[in-house]
Amino acid sequence: MQTHQAKRVEIIIEQPMRGRLEEALAASGVTGYTVLPVLGGSGRSGQWSREGQVSPAGGMVAVICILRTERLEGLLEAALAVLGRHIGVVCVTDCAVLRAERF
């Protein structure tokens, strides 16, 4: 079966910034992504957990996009404009997809 090269971008961002990130992704031409809740983790500020928070709005989400390599730079510029000084992580990896026309 033939596969096609693509990029997988994972963006971990604070829940309140999600809407701004989604708008920036759309403006950069990204039409598909998945949003997942982040349950907890550890980083520069130490360990944290979604459990025990008063509101889910204070948590983190992971936004995952798969796209063609030539669209990567626009997505990264859009993500960086939203992240600014906010908490967030952007990770880019190579991947292979079966149906290239979907990306």
Protein Blocks (a to p, Z undefined) as FASTA:
>chain_A
ZZdddddddddddfklmmmmmmmmmmnopabdcddddfbdcdfkopcdfehpablklmcc
dddddddfklmmmmmmmmmmmnmmaccdddddddddfblmlZZ
